[in-house]
Amino acid sequence: MTKHNPKAPQQPSKPSPELRRLEKLVGTWDIKGRTLDSKEDNITGRMTCEWLPGEFFLKQSGEINFRGAKIQSLEIIGYDPSSRTFPSSVYSNMSGVVHPYQWNIEGNTVTHWTDAHKYTGTFSEDGRTLSGGWRPVEGMGGGAYDAVMTRVD
């Protein structure tokens, strides 16, 4: 029988292999789009996704000009093995409240949602663009737009 040595360095756990599904998001992306009531682009921005040390969490930071409003945010995305989901927390300059989101990536399809809105997008075959749109959940108002994200790095 071997004894447990409490002073021995603990081996770090490994990130869930499910997190690899988020790998397609890693990089820097330019964003261009428009609200459904506009005939020209009124949304521009840039976002960067990168793994935090240990690769247990993905950090997304971004800045978007949304119809003249400058929105800056930081999002931390992880994996919850008990529910088999990708929950995230969003911190922004729009309020002092942390907003919970969910993510999923299946093949080239991305979904990202809250209780009130849902984004559905599709990666191009080469992974250089992500095209999609945000829509309010039935019964919730506003916020609908389409956008194309183009990988720049």
Residue frames relative to the residue before (quaternion, step in Angstrom):
aa qw qx qy qz dx dy dz
M 1.0000 0.0000 0.0000 0.0000 0.00 0.00 0.00
T 0.2745 -0.7666 0.5562 0.1664 3.60 -0.82 0.97
K 0.3840 -0.7083 0.5454 0.2310 3.52 -1.10 0.72
H 0.4383 -0.6639 0.5431 0.2686 3.52 -1.20 0.65
N 0.2025 -0.7735 0.5919 0.1023 3.56 -0.81 1.01
P 0.3120 -0.7914 0.4909 0.1881 3.63 -0.29 1.19
K 0.6660 0.4946 -0.3126 0.4626 3.62 1.18 -0.34
A 0.4964 0.6457 -0.4368 0.3820 3.60 1.25 -0.15
P 0.5240 -0.6331 0.4491 0.3506 3.59 -0.97 0.76
Q 0.4022 -0.7184 0.5205 0.2264 3.53 -0.95 0.95
Q 0.4207 -0.6837 0.5324 0.2686 3.57 -0.98 0.84
P 0.4189 -0.7071 0.4976 0.2775 3.59 -0.76 0.95
S 0.4851 -0.6299 0.5082 0.3311 3.55 -1.16 0.62
K 0.4397 -0.6822 0.5187 0.2688 3.54 -1.26 0.35
P 0.5627 -0.5956 0.4410 0.3662 3.59 -1.10 0.63
S 0.5796 -0.5736 0.4480 0.3666 3.55 -1.16 0.60
P 0.5132 -0.6396 0.4702 0.3263 3.62 -0.97 0.77
E 0.5345 0.6311 -0.4015 0.3936 3.62 1.20 -0.43
L 0.5816 0.6041 -0.3675 0.4021 3.60 1.12 -0.62
R 0.5439 0.6284 -0.3965 0.3900 3.63 1.15 -0.51
R 0.5607 0.6062 -0.3926 0.4050 3.61 1.15 -0.48
L 0.6560 0.5127 -0.3038 0.4632 3.61 1.20 -0.51
E 0.4341 0.7431 -0.4325 0.2688 3.60 1.27 -0.33
K 0.6027 0.5873 -0.3569 0.4054 3.62 1.05 -0.70
L 0.6488 0.5331 -0.3136 0.4432 3.60 1.18 -0.49
V 0.5439 0.6507 -0.3984 0.3493 3.60 1.18 -0.53
G 0.5955 0.5280 -0.4405 0.4154 3.54 -0.90 1.05
T 0.4906 -0.6074 0.5228 0.3421 3.52 -1.37 -0.22
W 0.1133 -0.8173 0.5645 -0.0219 3.53 -0.88 1.06
D 0.2747 -0.6998 0.6304 0.1935 3.55 -1.10 0.79
I 0.2005 -0.7828 0.5842 0.0763 3.54 -1.03 0.87
K 0.0742 0.7700 -0.6303 0.0658 3.55 -0.97 0.90
G 0.2601 0.7779 -0.5411 0.1855 3.56 -0.85 0.92
R 0.2759 -0.7533 0.5721 0.1708 3.51 -1.35 -0.21
T 0.5142 -0.5920 0.5206 0.3379 3.47 -1.25 0.56
L 0.6288 -0.5922 0.3525 0.3602 3.57 -1.10 0.64
D 0.6689 0.4922 -0.2994 0.4698 3.60 1.22 -0.39
S 0.6504 0.5219 -0.3101 0.4567 3.62 1.26 0.04
K 0.3731 -0.7197 0.5434 0.2180 3.56 -1.13 0.72
E 0.7630 0.2503 -0.1708 0.5710 3.60 1.27 -0.16
D 0.6668 -0.5110 0.3567 0.4087 3.55 -1.25 0.44
N 0.0271 0.7905 -0.6108 0.0348 3.56 -0.94 0.95
I 0.6536 0.4032 -0.3127 0.5589 3.55 1.30 0.50
T 0.1213 0.7643 -0.6261 0.0952 3.57 -0.83 1.02
G 0.2337 0.7916 -0.5490 0.1318 3.55 -1.14 0.44
R 0.2715 -0.7201 0.6100 0.1886 3.48 -1.38 -0.19
M 0.0220 -0.7836 0.6208 0.0036 3.54 -1.07 0.79
T 0.1587 -0.7681 0.6150 0.0816 3.53 -1.21 0.65
C 0.1154 -0.7667 0.6296 0.0491 3.55 -1.00 0.94
E 0.1228 0.7797 -0.6053 0.1029 3.56 -0.94 0.93
W 0.5244 -0.6244 0.4787 0.3255 3.53 -1.20 0.60
L 0.3935 -0.6541 0.5842 0.2759 3.54 -1.13 0.69
P 0.6657 -0.4884 0.3489 0.4433 3.64 -1.14 0.43
G 0.7496 0.3246 -0.2887 0.4993 3.56 -0.92 0.98
E 0.2538 -0.8232 0.4629 0.2087 3.57 1.32 -0.43
F 0.3614 0.7016 -0.5184 0.3292 3.56 1.02 0.90
F 0.7875 0.1891 -0.0750 0.5817 3.58 1.23 -0.55
L 0.2882 -0.7209 0.6066 0.1709 3.51 -1.21 0.68
K 0.2081 -0.7718 0.5918 0.1034 3.57 -0.88 0.99
Q 0.0561 -0.7726 0.6320 0.0226 3.55 -0.88 0.97
S 0.0003 -0.7782 0.6279 -0.0093 3.57 -0.80 1.00
G 0.0750 0.8313 -0.5444 0.0836 3.53 -0.95 0.80
E 0.1534 -0.7353 0.6500 0.1152 3.45 -1.42 0.28
I 0.0126 -0.8019 0.5954 -0.0490 3.55 -0.76 1.09
N 0.2418 -0.6942 0.6536 0.1802 3.52 -1.16 0.74
F 0.0388 -0.8127 0.5798 -0.0431 3.55 -0.35 1.30
R 0.8073 -0.2374 0.0939 0.5321 3.57 -0.19 1.36
G 0.7828 -0.3431 0.1622 0.4932 3.57 0.92 0.94
A 0.6443 0.4831 -0.3288 0.4933 3.62 1.21 -0.23
K 0.3051 -0.7513 0.5608 0.1672 3.57 -0.84 1.02
I 0.0465 -0.8016 0.5954 -0.0273 3.58 -0.55 1.22
Q 0.0597 -0.7757 0.6282 0.0022 3.55 -0.80 1.09
S 0.0479 0.8258 -0.5585 0.0618 3.57 -0.91 0.85
L 0.1710 -0.7158 0.6662 0.1208 3.47 -1.42 0.37
E 0.0355 -0.7977 0.6017 -0.0177 3.57 -0.84 1.00
I 0.1490 -0.7599 0.6285 0.0730 3.54 -1.01 0.88
I 0.1066 -0.8049 0.5837 -0.0027 3.57 -0.66 1.21
G 0.0133 -0.8016 0.5974 -0.0175 3.57 -0.92 0.91
Y 0.4147 -0.6649 0.5459 0.2964 3.54 -1.30 -0.31
D 0.1801 -0.7684 0.6084 0.0836 3.56 -0.91 0.98
P 0.2848 -0.8040 0.4926 0.1727 3.62 -0.20 1.22
S 0.6100 0.5700 -0.3712 0.4065 3.62 1.07 -0.56
S 0.7669 0.2874 -0.1749 0.5465 3.61 1.06 -0.70
R 0.3330 -0.7670 0.4731 0.2775 3.57 1.38 -0.18
T 0.5103 0.6187 -0.4194 0.4253 3.57 1.02 0.94
F 0.3811 -0.6889 0.5698 0.2355 3.55 -1.38 0.23
P 0.0445 -0.8179 0.5736 0.0108 3.62 0.14 1.21
S 0.0639 -0.7892 0.6086 0.0518 3.55 -1.20 0.50
S 0.2532 -0.7222 0.6214 0.1675 3.51 -1.36 0.34
V 0.1580 -0.7918 0.5876 0.0532 3.56 -0.88 1.03
Y 0.1214 -0.7540 0.6452 0.0213 3.52 -0.97 1.07
S 0.0606 0.8276 -0.5544 0.0632 3.61 -0.71 0.99
N 0.5819 -0.5675 0.4561 0.3623 3.51 -1.37 0.13
M 0.5490 0.6376 -0.3838 0.3805 3.61 1.27 0.08
S 0.7942 -0.0573 0.0294 0.6043 3.60 1.20 -0.42
G 0.5195 -0.6362 0.4784 0.3107 3.54 -1.32 0.28
V 0.5421 0.6121 -0.3901 0.4235 3.56 1.30 0.24
V 0.3714 -0.6872 0.5754 0.2423 3.58 -1.01 0.83
H 0.2168 -0.8006 0.5500 0.0979 3.58 -0.75 1.08
P 0.3056 -0.7584 0.5464 0.1816 3.60 -0.77 1.01
Y 0.0502 -0.7710 0.6348 -0.0035 3.55 -1.05 0.91
Q 0.2334 -0.7154 0.6293 0.1944 3.53 -1.39 0.06
W 0.1656 -0.7658 0.6145 0.0927 3.55 -1.24 0.57
N 0.0824 0.7522 -0.6533 -0.0259 3.51 -1.34 0.31
I 0.0407 -0.7584 0.6498 0.0315 3.55 -1.12 0.72
E 0.0196 0.7652 -0.6399 0.0676 3.53 -0.75 1.16
G 0.8085 -0.0566 -0.0006 0.5857 3.59 -0.38 1.20
N 0.7768 -0.2800 0.2309 0.5146 3.60 -0.68 -1.11
T 0.5857 0.5806 -0.3687 0.4288 3.61 1.27 0.14
V 0.1375 -0.7801 0.6096 0.0298 3.53 -0.90 1.09
T 0.0008 0.7515 -0.6589 -0.0331 3.54 -1.09 0.78
H 0.0264 -0.7604 0.6461 -0.0614 3.52 -1.11 0.88
W 0.1450 0.8430 -0.4979 0.1426 3.61 -0.52 1.05
T 0.2374 -0.6788 0.6715 0.1785 3.45 -1.54 0.26
D 0.7019 -0.4074 0.3330 0.4801 3.56 -1.24 -0.26
A 0.7612 0.4092 -0.1949 0.4638 3.59 1.13 -0.62
H 0.8100 0.1587 -0.0537 0.5620 3.62 1.09 -0.62
K 0.1042 -0.7887 0.6029 0.0599 3.56 -1.21 0.56
Y 0.2187 -0.7411 0.6244 0.1146 3.52 -1.05 0.94
T 0.0074 -0.7510 0.6602 0.0148 3.54 -1.10 0.82
G 0.0846 0.8071 -0.5764 0.0957 3.57 -0.78 1.03
T 0.2664 -0.7506 0.5871 0.1444 3.51 -1.35 0.35
F 0.3671 -0.7003 0.5710 0.2207 3.55 -0.97 0.94
S 0.4824 -0.6068 0.5390 0.3295 3.54 -1.18 0.63
E 0.6815 -0.4990 0.3408 0.4129 3.58 -1.23 0.39
D 0.7191 0.4254 -0.2564 0.4859 3.61 1.03 -0.72
G 0.4879 -0.7030 0.4055 0.3216 3.60 1.29 0.00
R 0.5267 0.6705 -0.3880 0.3499 3.61 1.27 0.13
T 0.7746 0.2001 -0.1505 0.5808 3.60 1.22 -0.26
L 0.1262 -0.7366 0.6597 0.0793 3.51 -1.29 0.58
S 0.0420 -0.8157 0.5759 -0.0345 3.57 -0.51 1.22
G 0.3216 0.7496 -0.5351 0.2199 3.55 -0.91 0.89
G 0.2914 -0.7645 0.5478 0.1747 3.51 -1.26 -0.33
W 0.4070 -0.6627 0.5792 0.2443 3.48 -1.39 0.50
R 0.0141 -0.7799 0.6257 -0.0123 3.54 -1.04 0.85
P 0.4861 -0.6393 0.4935 0.3339 3.56 -1.09 0.64
V 0.5046 -0.5936 0.5253 0.3421 3.53 -1.19 0.60
E 0.6378 -0.5498 0.3634 0.3986 3.59 -1.01 0.77
G 0.7888 0.2757 -0.2403 0.4941 3.52 -0.88 1.05
M 0.6664 0.4182 -0.2955 0.5420 3.59 1.29 -0.19
G 0.3495 -0.7916 0.4670 0.1820 3.60 -0.85 0.84
G 0.8619 0.3061 -0.1592 0.3715 3.47 -1.48 0.19
G 0.7284 0.5058 -0.3171 0.3363 3.46 -1.46 -0.02
A 0.4623 0.6923 -0.4566 0.3139 3.62 1.19 0.16
Y 0.2123 0.7614 -0.5971 0.1367 3.55 -0.96 0.92
D 0.3049 -0.7045 0.6096 0.1980 3.52 -1.38 0.37
A 0.0285 0.8017 -0.5955 0.0431 3.57 -1.09 0.72
V 0.2325 -0.7189 0.6369 0.1532 3.49 -1.35 0.49
M 0.1593 -0.7618 0.6226 0.0814 3.54 -0.91 0.99
T 0.1186 -0.7950 0.5941 0.0302 3.56 -0.83 1.05
R 0.4120 -0.7140 0.5109 0.2438 3.57 -0.76 1.07
V 0.1281 -0.7959 0.5895 0.0516 3.57 -0.86 1.03
D 0.7895 0.0999 -0.0597 0.6026 3.59 1.27 -0.26
